Amino acid sequence: MREVPDLIACEECDAVYRRLTLGRSEVAFCRRCGAELERDRRAQRKHVLPLAIAGLCMYLIAHVFPILELELRSGLFSHATLIGSVRSLRGEGMLFVALLVLATTILFPLIQLLALIYLLTFPIRFRRFGHPTTFNLSGRLIQVLRPWVMVEVFLLGVIVAFVKLTSMATVLPGIALWAFGALAFLLTAVFSFDPRCLYISRYGYKKQGK
Amino acid sequence: MPANRTVQPASQSPGSGVPVKTAAKLGMVSCPHCATLWEDVKAHDRCRRCGAGLHLRKPDSLRRTWALVIAAYIMYVPANILPVMITVPFLGKEQQDTIMSGIIYFWNSGSWGLALIVFTASFLVPLFKLAVLTQLLIAVQDHSKRHLLLRAKLYRVVAVIGRWSMLDVFVVTLMTGLIQIKGFATVHPGEGIAAFAAVVVLTMLASISFDPRLMWDVTEHEPGRSHESRRGG
């Protein structure tokens, strides 16, 4: 098994191309099917770690404080956190749905953020704890989980629920709602970053072959 | 390797459907994770750069995708018939909402924008995904060479929009979490939401397990040179 260093294959149609030297923020596309081959991400690179740490802070706020608060006519208050909502789903016998919501909005975003922060700090910055197995697993985890992190979909769900509830009672947005908004924004910014380029920096791979 | 020199450079403007050499034809396998190209790959080899399993095509792609799509079709029926949310007010009759009745409620109460968003995410997107995936599977099995570029674009759209169908699941989760107030009203999730969540997960898994490269493989099947480089994985 030998590596072919200066070629790249399209992920969607298998067409092979010579790698281009990409300028700042340039993107290479497949000539045949139009899929993206490679994108230059040097510009984003240095912002990723601070954004990921900011994301982690927003994550904590989003899960500790209530998302929506209800003020009922009789002077009753009710508020819901995400974890509380998942627990009441489980209490209603909806284990599958509860697990799905738990995974897509609570577990996976956390795993993804922690894996990314680990990748960007220990192996690359401090040059320790970078055992290839953990390094590779973290990198793959980030990519595999990508379609299953649904914070921005959840945010739209909060807005829909908000409008639904306005007919029943006075609804107040909680602190966590703003934190979720920030988290969705930060996750999008952070994971427009491609963990692939970490392999390049780790293995000292020269981008355009010889 | 001489073949390397004859390969075209990658284009910086999107596809025009021109014929090209494929990795399979050149006897190379691309790592699904880090996109490194390898030659002389044997079965069960792993990428030496990132450790991902190397396969010429996603293993059992058509069979797995069919199974997931058929399962999603089956779940689609209860997802739309059974109630997704049951509201029990302190006084008065309990109200059962299906996916559709929730949309109609928004429409009638004047939130047309929201009705449109929910209609798209909960009704159009799952149906569109199932229709497109079925069409893609049939076209691959028929070795169809027609509309390849269009099908490539449809696949990309399906892969991106799938997750937005989870919208209704999150709405029900929040309503259940928020309205558990004795003496006012309680909201319970209905069986429909579990079926609906299953449709979303199954169609997402189906679009992940489908290998779009299979669509383009038919262009390789010229007489005399078919299957010449089917190795690896």
Interface residues (C-beta under 8 A of the other chain):
Chain A: M1 R2 E3 V4 D6 L7 I8 A9 E11 E12 C13 D14 A15 V16 Y17 R18 R19 L20 E26 V27 A28 F29 C30 R31 R32 C33 G34 A35 L37 E38 I67 L68 L70 L72 S74 L76 S78 H79 A80 T81 L82 G84 S85 V86 R87 S88 L89 E92 M94 F96 V97 L100 V101 T104 T105 P132 T133 N136 L137 G139 R140 Q143 P147 W148 M150 V153 F154 L156 G157 V158 I159 V160 A161 V163 K164 L165 S167 M168 R196 Y199 Y203 Y205
Chain B: M1 N4 V7 Q8 P9 A10 S11 Q12 S13 P14 G15 S16 G17 V18 P19 V20 K21 T22 A23 A24 L26 M28 S30 P32 H33 C34 A35 T36 L37 W38 E39 D40 V41 K42 D45 R48 R49 C50 G51 A52 F106 S109 S111 L114 I117 V118 A121 L148 L149 A152 K153 Y155 R156 A159 G162 R163 W164 M166 L167 D168 V169 F170 V171 V172 T173 L174 M175 T176 G177 L178 I179 Q180 I181 G183 F184 A185 H188 P189 I193 A194 A197 A198 V201 M204 I208 P212 R213 M215 W216 D217
